[in-house]
Amino acid sequence: MEIINKSKMNLTWFGFYYKKTKKYIQTENPFNKNSNVATIIHCTNE
């Protein structure tokens, strides 16, 4: 996770970690299928 500023951060997607098999599952980024980085932006209700 990389914090850009107080309302924006980048999340690097590795997938979900399954403890029993000690492997990552569902490794495709559900936010952006073309990149493993998702940008999260805080939205206000103003």
PQR file of N, CA, C, O and H, with PARSE charges and radii, in Angstrom:
ATOM      1  N   MET A   1       0.844  -1.164   0.000 -0.4000 1.5000
ATOM      2  CA  MET A   1       0.000   0.000   0.000 -0.0000 2.0000
ATOM      3  C   MET A   1       0.896   1.235   0.000  0.5500 1.7000
ATOM      4  O   MET A   1       1.861   1.312   0.760 -0.5500 1.4000
ATOM      5  N   GLU A   2       0.571   2.189  -0.847 -0.4000 1.5000
ATOM      6  CA  GLU A   2       1.323   3.441  -0.948 -0.0000 2.0000
ATOM      7  C   GLU A   2       0.349   4.604  -0.763  0.5500 1.7000
ATOM      8  O   GLU A   2      -0.583   4.760  -1.551 -0.5500 1.4000
ATOM      9  H   GLU A   2      -0.213   2.127  -1.465  0.4000 1.0000
ATOM     10  N   ILE A   3       0.554   5.408   0.255 -0.4000 1.5000
ATOM     11  CA  ILE A   3      -0.302   6.563   0.503 -0.0000 2.0000
ATOM     12  C   ILE A   3       0.228   7.734  -0.318  0.5500 1.7000
ATOM     13  O   ILE A   3       1.371   8.158  -0.150 -0.5500 1.4000
ATOM     14  H   ILE A   3       1.312   5.281   0.896  0.4000 1.0000
ATOM     15  N   ILE A   4      -0.618   8.249  -1.207 -0.4000 1.5000
ATOM     16  CA  ILE A   4      -0.251   9.359  -2.084 -0.0000 2.0000
ATOM     17  C   ILE A   4      -0.501  10.687  -1.354  0.5500 1.7000
ATOM     18  O   ILE A   4       0.383  11.542  -1.296 -0.5500 1.4000
ATOM     19  H   ILE A   4      -1.547   7.904  -1.344  0.4000 1.0000
ATOM     20  N   ASN A   5      -1.686  10.851  -0.810 -0.4000 1.5000
ATOM     21  CA  ASN A   5      -2.042  12.006   0.019 -0.0000 2.0000
ATOM     22  C   ASN A   5      -3.183  11.585   0.934  0.5500 1.7000
ATOM     23  O   ASN A   5      -3.506  10.399   0.992 -0.5500 1.4000
ATOM     24  H   ASN A   5      -2.404  10.157  -0.857  0.4000 1.0000
ATOM     25  N   LYS A   6      -3.806  12.522   1.653 -0.4000 1.5000
ATOM     26  CA  LYS A   6      -4.810  12.131   2.652 -0.0000 2.0000
ATOM     27  C   LYS A   6      -6.095  11.569   2.048  0.5500 1.7000
ATOM     28  O   LYS A   6      -6.923  11.021   2.776 -0.5500 1.4000
ATOM     29  H   LYS A   6      -3.544  13.486   1.606  0.4000 1.0000
ATOM     30  N   SER A   7      -6.278  11.691   0.738 -0.4000 1.5000
ATOM     31  CA  SER A   7      -7.496  11.164   0.129 -0.0000 2.0000
ATOM     32  C   SER A   7      -7.243  10.155  -0.991  0.5500 1.7000
ATOM     33  O   SER A   7      -8.181   9.744  -1.675 -0.5500 1.4000
ATOM     34  H   SER A   7      -5.606  12.136   0.146  0.4000 1.0000
ATOM     35  N   LYS A   8      -5.975   9.748  -1.187 -0.4000 1.5000
ATOM     36  CA  LYS A   8      -5.688   8.834  -2.290 -0.0000 2.0000
ATOM     37  C   LYS A   8      -4.552   7.886  -1.910  0.5500 1.7000
ATOM     38  O   LYS A   8      -3.550   8.305  -1.332 -0.5500 1.4000
ATOM     39  H   LYS A   8      -5.213  10.081  -0.632  0.4000 1.0000
ATOM     40  N   MET A   9      -4.722   6.595  -2.244 -0.4000 1.5000
ATOM     41  CA  MET A   9      -3.659   5.626  -2.022 -0.0000 2.0000
ATOM     42  C   MET A   9      -3.695   4.566  -3.105  0.5500 1.7000
ATOM     43  O   MET A   9      -4.737   4.315  -3.710 -0.5500 1.4000
ATOM     44  H   MET A   9      -5.536   6.255  -2.714  0.4000 1.0000
ATOM     45  N   ASN A  10      -2.543   3.944  -3.344 -0.4000 1.5000
ATOM     46  CA  ASN A  10      -2.423   2.844  -4.298 -0.0000 2.0000
ATOM     47  C   ASN A  10      -2.310   1.545  -3.529  0.5500 1.7000
ATOM     48  O   ASN A  10      -1.551   1.444  -2.565 -0.5500 1.4000
ATOM     49  H   ASN A  10      -1.697   4.148  -2.853  0.4000 1.0000
ATOM     50  N   LEU A  11      -3.058   0.569  -3.952 -0.4000 1.5000
ATOM     51  CA  LEU A  11      -3.068  -0.747  -3.338 -0.0000 2.0000
ATOM     52  C   LEU A  11      -2.550  -1.751  -4.361  0.5500 1.7000
ATOM     53  O   LEU A  11      -3.124  -1.894  -5.441 -0.5500 1.4000
ATOM     54  H   LEU A  11      -3.675   0.651  -4.735  0.4000 1.0000
ATOM     55  N   THR A  12      -1.469  -2.444  -4.024 -0.4000 1.5000
ATOM     56  CA  THR A  12      -0.942  -3.483  -4.907 -0.0000 2.0000
ATOM     57  C   THR A  12      -1.651  -4.791  -4.587  0.5500 1.7000
ATOM     58  O   THR A  12      -1.633  -5.257  -3.448 -0.5500 1.4000
ATOM     59  H   THR A  12      -1.003  -2.328  -3.146  0.4000 1.0000
ATOM     60  N   TRP A  13      -2.275  -5.377  -5.600 -0.4000 1.5000
ATOM     61  CA  TRP A  13      -3.094  -6.578  -5.425 -0.0000 2.0000
ATOM     62  C   TRP A  13      -2.250  -7.832  -5.645  0.5500 1.7000
ATOM     63  O   TRP A  13      -1.668  -8.023  -6.713 -0.5500 1.4000
ATOM     64  H   TRP A  13      -2.289  -4.998  -6.526  0.4000 1.0000
ATOM     65  N   PHE A  14      -2.192  -8.684  -4.616 -0.4000 1.5000
ATOM     66  CA  PHE A  14      -1.516  -9.974  -4.727 -0.0000 2.0000
ATOM     67  C   PHE A  14      -2.513 -11.119  -4.773  0.5500 1.7000
ATOM     68  O   PHE A  14      -2.175 -12.212  -5.230 -0.5500 1.4000
ATOM     69  H   PHE A  14      -2.665  -8.528  -3.748  0.4000 1.0000
ATOM     70  N   GLY A  15      -3.727 -10.891  -4.311 -0.4000 1.5000
ATOM     71  CA  GLY A  15      -4.752 -11.921  -4.220 -0.0000 2.0000
ATOM     72  C   GLY A  15      -5.042 -12.214  -2.767  0.5500 1.7000
ATOM     73  O   GLY A  15      -4.511 -11.560  -1.869 -0.5500 1.4000
ATOM     74  H   GLY A  15      -4.001 -10.004  -3.940  0.4000 1.0000
ATOM     75  N   PHE A  16      -5.878 -13.188  -2.545 -0.4000 1.5000
ATOM     76  CA  PHE A  16      -6.180 -13.630  -1.185 -0.0000 2.0000
ATOM     77  C   PHE A  16      -5.222 -14.754  -0.825  0.5500 1.7000
ATOM     78  O   PHE A  16      -4.945 -15.626  -1.648 -0.5500 1.4000
ATOM     79  H   PHE A  16      -6.309 -13.719  -3.274  0.4000 1.0000
ATOM     80  N   TYR A  17      -4.717 -14.735   0.401 -0.4000 1.5000
ATOM     81  CA  TYR A  17      -3.771 -15.766   0.851 -0.0000 2.0000
ATOM     82  C   TYR A  17      -4.540 -16.866   1.564  0.5500 1.7000
ATOM     83  O   TYR A  17      -5.248 -16.600   2.535 -0.5500 1.4000
ATOM     84  H   TYR A  17      -4.941 -14.026   1.070  0.4000 1.0000
ATOM     85  N   TYR A  18      -4.406 -18.098   1.089 -0.4000 1.5000
ATOM     86  CA  TYR A  18      -5.082 -19.253   1.680 -0.0000 2.0000
ATOM     87  C   TYR A  18      -4.102 -19.966   2.602  0.5500 1.7000
ATOM     88  O   TYR A  18      -3.133 -20.573   2.147 -0.5500 1.4000
ATOM     89  H   TYR A  18      -3.831 -18.314   0.300  0.4000 1.0000
ATOM     90  N   LYS A  19      -4.367 -19.884   3.906 -0.4000 1.5000
ATOM     91  CA  LYS A  19      -3.425 -20.400   4.904 -0.0000 2.0000
ATOM     92  C   LYS A  19      -3.201 -21.910   4.815  0.5500 1.7000
ATOM     93  O   LYS A  19      -2.089 -22.381   5.053 -0.5500 1.4000
ATOM     94  H   LYS A  19      -5.154 -19.390   4.276  0.4000 1.0000
ATOM     95  N   LYS A  20      -4.236 -22.670   4.477 -0.4000 1.5000
ATOM     96  CA  LYS A  20      -4.090 -24.129   4.426 -0.0000 2.0000
ATOM     97  C   LYS A  20      -3.068 -24.563   3.383  0.5500 1.7000
ATOM     98  O   LYS A  20      -2.247 -25.443   3.644 -0.5500 1.4000
ATOM     99  H   LYS A  20      -5.140 -22.287   4.284  0.4000 1.0000
ATOM    100  N   THR A  21      -3.113 -23.952   2.206 -0.4000 1.5000
ATOM    101  CA  THR A  21      -2.185 -24.328   1.132 -0.0000 2.0000
ATOM    102  C   THR A  21      -0.974 -23.410   1.071  0.5500 1.7000
ATOM    103  O   THR A  21      -0.016 -23.684   0.347 -0.5500 1.4000
ATOM    104  H   THR A  21      -3.780 -23.237   1.994  0.4000 1.0000
ATOM    105  N   LYS A  22      -1.016 -22.323   1.830 -0.4000 1.5000
ATOM    106  CA  LYS A  22       0.050 -21.314   1.859 -0.0000 2.0000
ATOM    107  C   LYS A  22       0.329 -20.747   0.472  0.5500 1.7000
ATOM    108  O   LYS A  22       1.479 -20.545   0.080 -0.5500 1.4000
ATOM    109  H   LYS A  22      -1.794 -22.100   2.419  0.4000 1.0000
ATOM    110  N   LYS A  23      -0.762 -20.494  -0.262 -0.4000 1.5000
ATOM    111  CA  LYS A  23      -0.666 -19.935  -1.608 -0.0000 2.0000
ATOM    112  C   LYS A  23      -1.690 -18.822  -1.783  0.5500 1.7000
ATOM    113  O   LYS A  23      -2.698 -18.763  -1.079 -0.5500 1.4000
ATOM    114  H   LYS A  23      -1.695 -20.658   0.056  0.4000 1.0000
ATOM    115  N   TYR A  24      -1.404 -17.934  -2.748 -0.4000 1.5000
ATOM    116  CA  TYR A  24      -2.361 -16.889  -3.102 -0.0000 2.0000
ATOM    117  C   TYR A  24      -3.384 -17.457  -4.070  0.5500 1.7000
ATOM    118  O   TYR A  24      -3.038 -18.192  -4.995 -0.5500 1.4000
ATOM    119  H   TYR A  24      -0.586 -17.983  -3.320  0.4000 1.0000
ATOM    120  N   ILE A  25      -4.649 -17.110  -3.850 -0.4000 1.5000
ATOM    121  CA  ILE A  25      -5.730 -17.507  -4.750 -0.0000 2.0000
ATOM    122  C   ILE A  25      -6.398 -16.232  -5.256  0.5500 1.7000
ATOM    123  O   ILE A  25      -6.198 -15.164  -4.677 -0.5500 1.4000
ATOM    124  H   ILE A  25      -4.930 -16.513  -3.099  0.4000 1.0000
ATOM    125  N   GLN A  26      -7.160 -16.322  -6.291 -0.4000 1.5000
ATOM    126  CA  GLN A  26      -7.828 -15.191  -6.946 -0.0000 2.0000
ATOM    127  C   GLN A  26      -6.831 -14.043  -7.104  0.5500 1.7000
ATOM    128  O   GLN A  26      -6.991 -12.968  -6.526 -0.5500 1.4000
ATOM    129  H   GLN A  26      -7.322 -17.189  -6.761  0.4000 1.0000
ATOM    130  N   THR A  27      -5.811 -14.304  -7.897 -0.4000 1.5000
ATOM    131  CA  THR A  27      -4.730 -13.336  -8.050 -0.0000 2.0000
ATOM    132  C   THR A  27      -5.028 -12.242  -9.085  0.5500 1.7000
ATOM    133  O   THR A  27      -4.286 -11.263  -9.164 -0.5500 1.4000
ATOM    134  H   THR A  27      -5.681 -15.177  -8.367  0.4000 1.0000
ATOM    135  N   GLU A  28      -6.084 -12.387  -9.869 -0.4000 1.5000
ATOM    136  CA  GLU A  28      -6.433 -11.333 -10.814 -0.0000 2.0000
ATOM    137  C   GLU A  28      -7.046 -10.158 -10.057  0.5500 1.7000
ATOM    138  O   GLU A  28      -7.942 -10.341  -9.233 -0.5500 1.4000
ATOM    139  H   GLU A  28      -6.687 -13.182  -9.805  0.4000 1.0000
ATOM    140  N   ASN A  29      -6.561  -8.967 -10.339 -0.4000 1.5000
ATOM    141  CA  ASN A  29      -7.022  -7.759  -9.673 -0.0000 2.0000
ATOM    142  C   ASN A  29      -8.494  -7.501 -10.016  0.5500 1.7000
ATOM    143  O   ASN A  29      -8.809  -7.284 -11.187 -0.5500 1.4000
ATOM    144  H   ASN A  29      -5.833  -8.819 -11.008  0.4000 1.0000
ATOM    145  N   PRO A  30      -9.399  -7.516  -9.040 -0.5600 1.5000
ATOM    146  CA  PRO A  30     -10.813  -7.290  -9.334  0.2800 2.0000
ATOM    147  C   PRO A  30     -11.136  -5.825  -9.621  0.5500 1.7000
ATOM    148  O   PRO A  30     -12.218  -5.527 -10.127 -0.5500 1.4000
ATOM    149  N   PHE A  31     -10.229  -4.912  -9.312 -0.4000 1.5000
ATOM    150  CA  PHE A  31     -10.450  -3.491  -9.517 -0.0000 2.0000
ATOM    151  C   PHE A  31      -9.992  -3.023 -10.894  0.5500 1.7000
ATOM    152  O   PHE A  31     -10.604  -2.139 -11.493 -0.5500 1.4000
ATOM    153  H   PHE A  31      -9.350  -5.153  -8.901  0.4000 1.0000
ATOM    154  N   ASN A  32      -8.906  -3.625 -11.391 -0.4000 1.5000
ATOM    155  CA  ASN A  32      -8.349  -3.252 -12.688 -0.0000 2.0000
ATOM    156  C   ASN A  32      -7.660  -4.483 -13.266  0.5500 1.7000
ATOM    157  O   ASN A  32      -6.583  -4.862 -12.805 -0.5500 1.4000
ATOM    158  H   ASN A  32      -8.409  -4.343 -10.903  0.4000 1.0000
ATOM    159  N   LYS A  33      -8.255  -5.099 -14.251 -0.4000 1.5000
ATOM    160  CA  LYS A  33      -7.746  -6.351 -14.806 -0.0000 2.0000
ATOM    161  C   LYS A  33      -6.447  -6.176 -15.603  0.5500 1.7000
ATOM    162  O   LYS A  33      -5.784  -7.163 -15.923 -0.5500 1.4000
ATOM    163  H   LYS A  33      -9.130  -4.791 -14.626  0.4000 1.0000
ATOM    164  N   ASN A  34      -6.082  -4.934 -15.924 -0.4000 1.5000
ATOM    165  CA  ASN A  34      -4.878  -4.672 -16.708 -0.0000 2.0000
ATOM    166  C   ASN A  34      -3.658  -4.335 -15.859  0.5500 1.7000
ATOM    167  O   ASN A  34      -2.568  -4.145 -16.396 -0.5500 1.4000
ATOM    168  H   ASN A  34      -6.621  -4.133 -15.664  0.4000 1.0000
ATOM    169  N   SER A  35      -3.825  -4.260 -14.550 -0.4000 1.5000
ATOM    170  CA  SER A  35      -2.734  -3.867 -13.666 -0.0000 2.0000
ATOM    171  C   SER A  35      -2.907  -4.543 -12.319  0.5500 1.7000
ATOM    172  O   SER A  35      -4.016  -4.934 -11.955 -0.5500 1.4000
ATOM    173  H   SER A  35      -4.711  -4.415 -14.113  0.4000 1.0000
ATOM    174  N   ASN A  36      -1.813  -4.684 -11.573 -0.4000 1.5000
ATOM    175  CA  ASN A  36      -1.930  -5.237 -10.234 -0.0000 2.0000
ATOM    176  C   ASN A  36      -2.024  -4.128  -9.187  0.5500 1.7000
ATOM    177  O   ASN A  36      -2.007  -4.404  -7.988 -0.5500 1.4000
ATOM    178  H   ASN A  36      -0.912  -4.367 -11.868  0.4000 1.0000
ATOM    179  N   VAL A  37      -2.124  -2.861  -9.640 -0.4000 1.5000
ATOM    180  CA  VAL A  37      -2.249  -1.722  -8.732 -0.0000 2.0000
ATOM    181  C   VAL A  37      -3.643  -1.124  -8.877  0.5500 1.7000
ATOM    182  O   VAL A  37      -4.102  -0.861  -9.989 -0.5500 1.4000
ATOM    183  H   VAL A  37      -2.138  -2.637 -10.614  0.4000 1.0000
ATOM    184  N   ALA A  38      -4.312  -0.912  -7.748 -0.4000 1.5000
ATOM    185  CA  ALA A  38      -5.611  -0.261  -7.728 -0.0000 2.0000
ATOM    186  C   ALA A  38      -5.471   1.064  -6.981  0.5500 1.7000
ATOM    187  O   ALA A  38      -4.874   1.105  -5.905 -0.5500 1.4000
ATOM    188  H   ALA A  38      -3.939  -1.126  -6.845  0.4000 1.0000
ATOM    189  N   THR A  39      -6.011   2.140  -7.537 -0.4000 1.5000
ATOM    190  CA  THR A  39      -5.970   3.436  -6.874 -0.0000 2.0000
ATOM    191  C   THR A  39      -7.283   3.628  -6.129  0.5500 1.7000
ATOM    192  O   THR A  39      -8.359   3.565  -6.722 -0.5500 1.4000
ATOM    193  H   THR A  39      -6.496   2.106  -8.411  0.4000 1.0000
ATOM    194  N   ILE A  40      -7.185   3.864  -4.824 -0.4000 1.5000
ATOM    195  CA  ILE A  40      -8.348   4.069  -3.970 -0.0000 2.0000
ATOM    196  C   ILE A  40      -8.445   5.567  -3.682  0.5500 1.7000
ATOM    197  O   ILE A  40      -7.480   6.176  -3.220 -0.5500 1.4000
ATOM    198  H   ILE A  40      -6.311   3.916  -4.342  0.4000 1.0000
ATOM    199  N   ILE A  41      -9.611   6.161  -3.955 -0.4000 1.5000
ATOM    200  CA  ILE A  41      -9.821   7.600  -3.746 -0.0000 2.0000
ATOM    201  C   ILE A  41     -10.959   7.798  -2.761  0.5500 1.7000
ATOM    202  O   ILE A  41     -12.042   7.233  -2.919 -0.5500 1.4000
ATOM    203  H   ILE A  41     -10.394   5.667  -4.331  0.4000 1.0000
ATOM    204  N   HIS A  42     -10.703   8.604  -1.747 -0.4000 1.5000
ATOM    205  CA  HIS A  42     -11.724   8.909  -0.746 -0.0000 2.0000
ATOM    206  C   HIS A  42     -12.762   9.833  -1.347  0.5500 1.7000
ATOM    207  O   HIS A  42     -12.422  10.863  -1.928 -0.5500 1.4000
ATOM    208  H   HIS A  42      -9.824   9.063  -1.618  0.4000 1.0000
ATOM    209  N   CYS A  43     -14.029   9.470  -1.209 -0.4000 1.5000
ATOM    210  CA  CYS A  43     -15.121  10.301  -1.712 -0.0000 2.0000
ATOM    211  C   CYS A  43     -15.836  10.935  -0.537  0.5500 1.7000
ATOM    212  O   CYS A  43     -16.046  10.283   0.486 -0.5500 1.4000
ATOM    213  H   CYS A  43     -14.306   8.633  -0.737  0.4000 1.0000
ATOM    214  N   THR A  44     -16.211  12.190  -0.668 -0.4000 1.5000
ATOM    215  CA  THR A  44     -16.949  12.860   0.395 -0.0000 2.0000
ATOM    216  C   THR A  44     -18.412  12.953  -0.003  0.5500 1.7000
ATOM    217  O   THR A  44     -18.756  12.821  -1.178 -0.5500 1.4000
ATOM    218  H   THR A  44     -16.040  12.719  -1.499  0.4000 1.0000
ATOM    219  N   ASN A  45     -19.255  13.176   0.963 -0.4000 1.5000
ATOM    220  CA  ASN A  45     -20.695  13.302   0.719 -0.0000 2.0000
ATOM    221  C   ASN A  45     -21.111  14.767   0.662  0.5500 1.7000
ATOM    222  O   ASN A  45     -22.260  15.084   0.971 -0.5500 1.4000
ATOM    223  H   ASN A  45     -18.976  13.283   1.917  0.4000 1.0000
ATOM    224  N   GLU A  46     -20.237  15.643   0.287 -0.4000 1.5000
ATOM    225  CA  GLU A  46     -20.531  17.080   0.251 -0.0000 2.0000
ATOM    226  C   GLU A  46     -21.165  17.471  -1.050  0.5500 1.7000
ATOM    227  O   GLU A  46     -21.480  18.643  -1.256 -0.5500 1.4000
ATOM    228  H   GLU A  46     -19.304  15.386   0.035  0.4000 1.0000
TER
END
